[in-house]
């Protein structure tokens, strides 16, 4: 998994790409550090470029949500397609994450 962060007025956007698996734990820690340090009060995770997510990846997305909220920020998740969308839907993450097209 790779990520790219962009800043806008009041918004931090992180675009993820590749595969999100257990092997990406350290990269996700760096992502969470970067999101926590960003001044914006709202964070968007873009999953358009993510091709695959496993159960560990789901857990990491939930950890990102917790970390963002502990910094008094809000989070939405956008652009999931294909296998990623199916996994998020089957896991019923729409009840926990603000999933948007």
ZATI-790926 format. One line per 4 residues: number of its first residue (from 1); their letters; for each residue x, y, z of N, C-alpha, C, O. Coordinates in Angstrom, 3 decimals. Layout:
N
NUM = a = X,Y,Z,X,Y,Z,X,Y,Z,X,Y,Z; ...
This chain:
101
1 = xxxx = 0.840,-1.169,0.000,0.000,0.000,0.000,0.884,1.230,0.000,1.906,1.292,0.682; 0.464,2.191,-0.774,1.095,3.494,-0.777,0.013,4.529,-0.490,-1.178,4.256,-0.638; 0.441,5.709,-0.080,-0.530,6.776,0.148,0.075,8.120,-0.228,1.291,8.312,-0.246; -0.833,9.036,-0.526,-0.459,10.406,-0.853,-1.423,11.313,-0.105,-2.637,11.118,-0.165
5 = xxxx = -0.893,12.294,0.592,-1.726,13.213,1.365,-1.731,14.577,0.686,-0.689,15.094,0.283; -2.923,15.147,0.568,-3.072,16.510,0.076,-3.863,17.312,1.108,-4.692,16.768,1.838; -3.591,18.609,1.153,-4.245,19.508,2.094,-5.103,20.510,1.336,-4.723,20.997,0.271; -6.249,20.805,1.893,-7.105,21.853,1.371,-7.636,22.646,2.550,-7.311,22.343,3.698
9 = xxxx = -8.445,23.655,2.281,-8.994,24.442,3.395,-9.893,23.576,4.277,-10.975,23.169,3.855; -9.451,23.302,5.483,-10.241,22.521,6.433,-10.297,21.040,6.146,-11.037,20.319,6.816; -9.534,20.552,5.162,-9.626,19.144,4.748,-8.242,18.572,4.498,-7.392,19.200,3.867; -8.037,17.374,5.004,-6.860,16.584,4.673,-7.367,15.353,3.941,-8.274,14.669,4.415
13 = xxxx = -6.784,15.075,2.791,-7.208,13.918,2.005,-6.034,12.972,1.824,-4.950,13.380,1.406; -6.261,11.699,2.145,-5.241,10.664,1.962,-5.746,9.677,0.931,-6.770,9.026,1.133; -5.026,9.566,-0.179,-5.390,8.638,-1.247,-4.530,7.384,-1.105,-3.304,7.443,-1.193; -5.196,6.246,-0.883,-4.495,4.977,-0.741,-4.474,4.260,-2.083,-5.406,4.381,-2.878
17 = xxxx = -3.404,3.513,-2.328,-3.316,2.732,-3.572,-2.628,1.410,-3.301,-1.902,1.251,-2.319; -2.873,0.460,-4.200,-2.256,-0.857,-4.076,-3.120,-1.815,-3.274,-4.340,-1.855,-3.432; -2.471,-2.581,-2.414,-3.130,-3.599,-1.605,-2.936,-3.259,-0.133,-1.832,-2.912,0.286; -4.007,-3.357,0.654,-3.943,-3.067,2.083,-4.053,-4.383,2.842,-5.135,-4.957,2.961
21 = xxxx = -2.908,-4.854,3.357,-2.846,-6.135,4.057,-2.045,-5.986,5.347,-1.567,-4.899,5.673; -1.907,-7.077,6.066,-1.148,-7.098,7.315,0.255,-6.535,7.129,0.795,-5.904,8.038; 0.842,-6.755,5.974,2.206,-6.289,5.704,2.334,-4.767,5.681,3.449,-4.245,5.696; 1.221,-4.055,5.645,1.238,-2.596,5.537,1.083,-1.889,6.874,0.843,-0.682,6.916
25 = xxxx = 1.216,-2.627,7.959,1.013,-2.042,9.281,1.905,-0.823,9.508,1.424,0.209,9.975; 3.183,-0.924,9.188,4.094,0.209,9.425,3.725,1.424,8.580,3.805,2.556,9.057; 3.324,1.200,7.333,2.903,2.326,6.490,1.650,2.983,7.048,1.503,4.204,6.986; 0.749,2.175,7.591,-0.469,2.743,8.172,-0.135,3.547,9.427,-0.784,4.559,9.695
29 = xxxx = 0.859,3.122,10.197,1.294,3.905,11.352,1.815,5.268,10.900,1.539,6.284,11.537; 2.566,5.286,9.803,3.058,6.558,9.265,1.903,7.428,8.778,1.892,8.640,8.989; 0.935,6.792,8.124,-0.242,7.525,7.658,-0.973,8.159,8.841,-1.332,9.335,8.793; -1.191,7.387,9.892,-1.891,7.916,11.064,-1.110,9.069,11.695,-1.708,10.050,12.137
33 = xxxx = 0.196,8.961,11.739,1.034,10.048,12.262,0.842,11.305,11.418,0.662,12.401,11.949; 0.881,11.134,10.099,0.729,12.275,9.197,-0.662,12.899,9.304,-0.797,14.122,9.290; -1.685,12.068,9.409,-3.051,12.594,9.530,-3.235,13.319,10.854,-3.899,14.354,10.910; -2.656,12.786,11.910,-2.759,13.425,13.218,-2.066,14.771,13.260,-2.507,15.678,13.966
37 = xxxx = -0.981,14.909,12.508,-0.221,16.163,12.498,-0.838,17.219,11.589,-0.507,18.399,11.700; -1.721,16.811,10.701,-2.337,17.759,9.764,-3.276,18.699,10.524,-3.960,18.268,11.453; -3.316,19.981,10.137,-4.121,20.948,10.874,-5.629,20.867,10.589,-6.422,21.371,11.385; -6.029,20.266,9.509,-7.446,20.249,9.118,-8.280,19.446,10.120,-7.782,18.510,10.745
41 = xxxx = -9.529,19.818,10.263,-10.447,19.154,11.198,-11.203,18.003,10.548,-11.869,17.230,11.238; -11.105,17.881,9.219,-11.798,16.787,8.526,-10.792,16.004,7.683,-9.925,16.579,7.023; -10.930,14.676,7.722,-10.050,13.784,6.968,-10.904,12.931,6.039,-11.925,12.373,6.442; -10.462,12.842,4.785,-11.089,11.940,3.819,-10.056,10.899,3.408,-8.939,11.235,3.013
45 = xxxx = -10.442,9.637,3.505,-9.629,8.554,2.966,-10.188,8.203,1.597,-11.350,7.814,1.484; -9.382,8.334,0.565,-9.773,7.980,-0.798,-9.275,6.569,-1.067,-8.080,6.292,-0.964; -10.205,5.676,-1.416,-9.844,4.286,-1.675,-9.919,3.932,-3.157,-9.836,2.756,-3.512; -10.074,4.929,-4.028,-10.184,4.694,-5.470,-9.037,3.834,-6.003,-9.251,2.966,-6.849
49 = xxxx = -7.831,4.072,-5.514,-6.656,3.377,-6.011,-6.346,2.078,-5.291,-5.381,1.394,-5.631; -7.156,1.732,-4.299,-6.934,0.503,-3.548,-7.544,-0.662,-4.315,-8.728,-0.639,-4.651; -6.742,-1.669,-4.588,-7.180,-2.833,-5.378,-7.667,-3.992,-4.519,-8.479,-4.804,-4.961; -7.164,-4.063,-3.283,-7.437,-5.237,-2.443,-7.323,-4.829,-0.983,-6.470,-4.020,-0.616
53 = xxxx = -8.188,-5.394,-0.160,-8.097,-5.219,1.288,-8.445,-6.560,1.937,-9.381,-7.239,1.516; -7.679,-6.933,2.968,-7.997,-8.152,3.704,-8.501,-7.775,5.095,-8.688,-6.594,5.389; -8.719,-8.772,5.948,-9.275,-8.498,7.268,-8.339,-7.622,8.104,-8.810,-6.805,8.894; -7.047,-7.776,7.946,-6.104,-6.904,8.664,-6.244,-5.467,8.188,-6.177,-4.531,8.984
57 = xxxx = -6.441,-5.297,6.879,-6.647,-3.965,6.322,-7.899,-3.311,6.873,-7.909,-2.112,7.152; -8.954,-4.097,7.030,-10.184,-3.573,7.630,-9.897,-3.089,9.044,-10.322,-2.003,9.438; -9.179,-3.895,9.795,-8.824,-3.498,11.160,-8.035,-2.214,11.182,-8.244,-1.365,12.049; -7.119,-2.062,10.228,-6.312,-0.843,10.182,-7.162,0.372,9.836,-6.921,1.461,10.358
61 = xxxx = -8.149,0.205,8.966,-9.052,1.325,8.660,-9.811,1.756,9.909,-10.024,2.948,10.134; -10.217,0.787,10.718,-10.922,1.118,11.952,-9.997,1.816,12.954,-10.433,2.703,13.687; -8.736,1.421,12.984,-7.764,2.088,13.855,-7.548,3.534,13.398,-7.438,4.443,14.221; -7.487,3.739,12.073,-7.361,5.105,11.552,-8.537,5.945,12.031,-8.355,7.082,12.466
65 = xxxx = -9.742,5.389,11.954,-10.931,6.110,12.419,-10.776,6.506,13.882,-11.025,7.657,14.241; -10.367,5.565,14.729,-10.197,5.864,16.154,-9.146,6.941,16.385,-9.354,7.860,17.177; -8.025,6.828,15.695,-6.943,7.800,15.851,-7.377,9.197,15.428,-7.072,10.180,16.104; -8.086,9.283,14.313,-8.559,10.570,13.810,-9.538,11.186,14.814,-9.451,12.374,15.126
69 = xxxx = -10.461,10.375,15.313,-11.449,10.890,16.257,-10.814,11.300,17.581,-11.296,12.231,18.227; -9.744,10.628,18.001,-9.051,11.020,19.231,-8.404,12.394,19.098,-8.134,13.056,20.100; -8.159,12.818,17.870,-7.589,14.146,17.613,-8.693,15.178,17.375,-8.423,16.285,16.908; -9.953,14.807,17.701,-11.121,15.671,17.515,-11.309,16.069,16.057,-11.621,17.219,15.746
73 = xxxx = -11.112,15.096,15.170,-11.328,15.305,13.742,-12.419,14.346,13.273,-12.741,13.375,13.958; -12.980,14.625,12.111,-13.968,13.725,11.524,-13.348,13.007,10.333,-12.371,13.479,9.750; -13.929,11.855,9.976,-13.400,11.026,8.901,-14.518,10.537,8.008,-15.572,10.125,8.493; -14.295,10.580,6.701,-15.155,9.847,5.778,-14.262,9.048,4.838,-13.097,9.377,4.617
77 = xxxx = -14.846,7.994,4.296,-14.130,7.081,3.403,-14.856,7.112,2.066,-16.065,6.885,2.003; -14.112,7.397,0.989,-14.739,7.571,-0.328,-14.056,6.718,-1.389,-12.878,6.374,-1.289; -14.845,6.392,-2.408,-14.301,5.842,-3.638,-14.001,4.359,-3.659,-13.347,3.894,-4.592; -14.449,3.591,-2.673,-14.190,2.149,-2.700,-14.920,1.515,-3.885,-16.092,1.801,-4.129
81 = xxxx = -14.215,0.651,-4.617,-14.800,-0.057,-5.752,-14.345,-1.513,-5.725,-13.472,-1.885,-4.941; -14.936,-2.321,-6.577,-14.503,-3.701,-6.775,-14.438,-4.512,-5.499,-15.347,-4.465,-4.670; -13.350,-5.258,-5.348,-13.163,-6.141,-4.200,-13.198,-5.366,-2.897,-13.744,-5.847,-1.905; -12.628,-4.186,-2.888,-12.584,-3.372,-1.667,-14.004,-3.017,-1.229,-14.335,-3.148,-0.051
85 = xxxx = -14.833,-2.578,-2.147,-16.219,-2.246,-1.825,-16.973,-3.478,-1.335,-17.731,-3.402,-0.368; -16.766,-4.607,-1.996,-17.448,-5.842,-1.570,-17.055,-6.220,-0.144,-17.918,-6.569,0.662; -15.771,-6.155,0.172,-15.311,-6.522,1.513,-15.868,-5.560,2.556,-16.327,-5.998,3.611; -15.837,-4.271,2.283,-16.369,-3.289,3.232,-17.865,-3.478,3.430,-18.379,-3.292,4.533
89 = xxxx = -18.565,-3.852,2.354,-20.011,-4.076,2.432,-20.325,-5.341,3.225,-21.193,-5.329,4.098; -19.621,-6.432,2.926,-19.841,-7.693,3.642,-19.527,-7.533,5.126,-20.212,-8.102,5.975; -18.496,-6.761,5.435,-18.121,-6.513,6.834,-19.071,-5.521,7.514,-18.957,-5.268,8.713; -20.003,-4.966,6.744,-21.002,-4.027,7.252,-20.362,-2.801,7.895,-20.834,-2.301,8.916
93 = xxxx = -19.279,-2.325,7.279,-18.550,-1.191,7.844,-19.285,0.139,7.685,-18.898,1.142,8.285; -20.348,0.145,6.872,-21.139,1.349,6.745,-21.774,1.766,8.060,-22.174,2.920,8.216; -21.873,0.835,9.013,-22.417,1.151,10.322,-21.402,1.875,11.206,-21.769,2.545,12.171; -20.116,1.729,10.862,-19.056,2.282,11.702,-18.320,3.427,11.004,-17.945,4.415,11.636
97 = xxxx = -18.121,3.282,9.702,-17.405,4.292,8.912,-18.393,5.065,8.062,-19.413,4.520,7.639; -18.101,6.314,7.813,-18.903,7.137,6.916,-18.428,6.830,5.492,-17.528,7.487,4.969; -19.056,5.809,4.873,-18.685,5.373,3.525,-19.470,6.173,2.500,-20.694,6.275,2.582; -18.765,6.736,1.541,-19.399,7.516,0.474,-18.857,7.072,-0.871,-17.752,6.537,-0.955
101 = x = -19.647,7.294,-1.943,-19.178,6.894,-3.282,-17.940,7.655,-3.720,-17.433,7.428,-4.818
